[in-house]
Every structure is written in structure tokens, then in C-alpha cells.
Amino acid sequence: MTPDSKKHHLAKGTIFILTGKISLYLSGYIIHFGLVRIISPEIYGLFGVILALLTVLQILLMSGIPKAVSKYLSEGYNGITIKKIAFITQSSYAIIISILIFFFAQVIARLLNDYSLVGYIRFLSLIIITRSFNELYGSFFNGYRNFKKQAVLTIINSVSRIFFVFSFVYLGYEIYGVLGGYLSASLLGVFYGLMFSKTKKTDREIKCRQLIIFSFPIIIFSFLFHLITILDLLFIKASKIPESYVGYYTSARVLSTFFIVIAIAFSSTLFPSVSKSFFSKNKEKTNLYIKSSLRYIFIIFVPTAVIISSNSKEILSLFFTSQYSVANTSLSILIWGWLFLQLFFVLSSIINSSGKSKIPAFITGIALVVAFFSNYFLVNQYGIEGGAIATLITGVFCVFVGIFYVNRIFKVLIEISSLLRIISASLIILLISFSIKIEGILLIFWCIILFLIYLAILFFIKEINREDIKLAKDLLKAINSKS
């Protein structure tokens, strides 16, 4: 396989994962944009807090074992043994975590100054079990680099989630209806995994201890990382800020999560690819994967943050009604915080692929302290804008430390000249965006035009070349072919 074909294979896999993740987050956006029009900002804020807790709690079961499964399958270990160990470990772990969540629901609710959360938190203990097995099946597809089937699994979850959520809400179950929709969609995903996941028997055996030792630091990292991403909302909820502002801030957080889709897609394909090339001691291929992926991430991330930040009020009014435009300053800041946090997520995936999974866990441990004190002081001082600033401070800290370790381990990063060209093009569309303001449905088309202008500038200054265009065309053709 030539360097170009390797690069195309990684990018093709990313497209499949990206397609699945886009459908997942698009379904989430549809649910948010729909609910906000039928419930009050106070109830929407409550829903946002419950969903944030679900995100963190399910990470305890969705990160470690599935990530280990993906890693060791990609390195040629016996899939039959891995499947047996993974399901026994995951089942035991899921039962323990669910029981703890059920019995500590009142403690969590008390910390958030809202005892109405108890019933919802206990319901979460059911959802995380099904979501964890859903993720486990996805890891089997990922480990064998069957990214197309992994994307299909995600799409099944996405489409069915919309159907179940709005069906249950229509029947009058409100937040319980939303949670029931999430549970039902996960059950469908588990059924798909049962039907289509297959493992391969090899002579390279693995022990349970090996899987657990690798998983534990990743579980710690993932839990701490996602706790960092919701700490701002939890501090705002626990503070004396009016309940409606929790809902307003939730709307800003929802729009800021755009970067998660891309970060997860790149991480999902980078992890098994870099892991395989790194342990095969193929430095050229490893460097190619890391360098090209970081470059494409910056090409997408920076202008997106610029466009959303400079049009925050108009975007909130369009998707969440004008009532939610109160959070426009928070969104303008928060979008950059999430950019840095998701960039760090990708950097952590690269570090994990080298087997040094303790490093990201160590970084997030320190970052959690930074996030805690930043939110403690800033939320009390500046309200919802303080939460956004605290997230930005934490994100910048994480990225700088993450870059240091990636460079130390792999001796490779994106070229400074390339980064400067991306920033320069982004500054030009920032000026255009501030000069011309568009509202309503036309704003969507205006944002697309701004991004196309940005791409044209990159092509003019030779940051995007004919090879990149050819790659994009090949990927479009590849989407309908087998992975």
C-alpha cells in the first residue's frame, strides 16, 4: 500500500465514522430543537442537566473495555477470546455501576440543589447498560476496521432515537419520554450488533488482566474528560442563577458540541491505525496518519468556530428562538473552549494508541482541578459567561500539555506554516462575517458561503492543493462502495 493509498484508507474510514456520528448528533440536534419549542427554558435546562449526567455516567462503561477491544483486535489478537473476556467484564462492571448510580441518586441531586432529579438519575442506570453494550459491538467493527458497519450501527441509533423520543413525548411522558426513547434506540443497536458482529480466531492470545490494565487509565481519562465538559453546566445549575438561564446556557452547549462529531470520527479511525503502525515500528506511516489528520482537523475546526462565534446571536435565534439569544456571549466564548477540548480529545487518542494511556488520564486529572476552580470563581462572578470562560481556560491548558506529549512520543505535529495559513484565511472570513449580518433561514446558506470563501482562500494561498481535492472526490465516490 502506497503512502497515498494509506492516507486515503484512513480518510475513507473517517468519512464512514463521520457519517454515522453526524447522524447521531443531527438526531440529537433535532431532539433539542424540537423540545425547546414545546417546553419552557426551565424544563429544557433540567433536561440539559440530565443529559449531561447521562453523558458522563455512560462514559464509565463505554470507554475502557470497548477501546481495549478495538486496540487488540487491530493488532491481531484472538477475537474469540477477546469477545468472551469483554462481555464478562463489561456485564459485571455495568451491574456494579448501575447499582451505585441508583443508590447515590439522592446524593447527586442534593449536590445540584434539586431533588426532582432523583427519579431521572435512577432511570439513567438502565440506559447506560444498553449503551455500553451498544458501544462494545461498535468496537468489534472498529477493531477490524469495518467502519461501514460501525457507521450503520450509529445511524440505527440515531434514526430510531428521534422516532422513540417524540413518540413518547407526544404520549405525555416529557423528560421520562426522552429518556425512554434513548433506551429503546440503544436496544435496537444491541440487536444489530448481535446480528452482524463477527470475530476472528488467531494464534495470538490475550489475558483478561491485559485488557483491564489497558482499559483502566482510559476509563479514568474519559470519565474525567467528560466531567470537565459538563462541570460548567453543573456549577450553573447548583448556583443561585435563575433556572431559565440553565436552559439558555444548555442551548449554547448544544451548538458548541459540533466539534465532537469530527473529533470522534478522527479518533475512531486514528486509534487503530496509529496503534497498528506504531507497534509495527512503521514511523513513516505513523507520522503520515498524525500529521495529515491534525491538518484536516484544523482546516475544519478553526473557521467553524469563527463563523459560529461571530454569528452567535443570530444562530441561537434561528435554532432556539429569540428567547435563547440571551446566551449569545456565552456561545461566542464556549465554541472556542469546545474547540480546544475536542482537539485535546484527538491528541489523547493519538497518545493512547502508543500504549501510554496513563498520560491522558494524568493530564485530565490536573485539568479537572483547573476546571473546578475556574468554574467556582467565574460562575459566581460572571454567571453563564463565567462558565464559558472557565471551559475555554481548561481547554487551552489541555491542548498545550497534549501537544507537548504527542511531540515527545512521536516527534511529529502539524507544520507551523500550514497553521498560520489556516488562521489567516479564518481571520478574513471573520472580518466578512462581522461586516455582513444575515438572519433567519438564510443564515444557514450564508454560513456555507463563508466556509466556501474560506476554502477558496486556502486554495489560493496553496494550503489546499489538487491532492486534497482529488482525495475529497475519491472519498465521495468511496462512500457507496464497500469499506
Secondary structure as GFF3:
##gff-version 3
##sequence-region A 1 483
A	DSSP	alpha_helix	3	35	.	.	.	ID=ss1
A	DSSP	alpha_helix	41	62	.	.	.	ID=ss2
A	DSSP	alpha_helix	64	74	.	.	.	ID=ss3
A	DSSP	alpha_helix	79	103	.	.	.	ID=ss4
A	DSSP	alpha_helix	105	111	.	.	.	ID=ss5
A	DSSP	three_ten_helix	115	117	.	.	.	ID=ss6
A	DSSP	alpha_helix	118	143	.	.	.	ID=ss7
A	DSSP	alpha_helix	147	170	.	.	.	ID=ss8
A	DSSP	alpha_helix	174	196	.	.	.	ID=ss9
A	DSSP	alpha_helix	208	238	.	.	.	ID=ss10
A	DSSP	alpha_helix	243	256	.	.	.	ID=ss11
A	DSSP	alpha_helix	258	279	.	.	.	ID=ss12
A	DSSP	alpha_helix	283	310	.	.	.	ID=ss13
A	DSSP	alpha_helix	312	320	.	.	.	ID=ss14
A	DSSP	three_ten_helix	322	327	.	.	.	ID=ss15
A	DSSP	alpha_helix	328	353	.	.	.	ID=ss16
A	DSSP	alpha_helix	358	382	.	.	.	ID=ss17
A	DSSP	alpha_helix	384	410	.	.	.	ID=ss18
A	DSSP	alpha_helix	416	435	.	.	.	ID=ss19
A	DSSP	alpha_helix	442	460	.	.	.	ID=ss20
A	DSSP	alpha_helix	466	478	.	.	.	ID=ss21
###
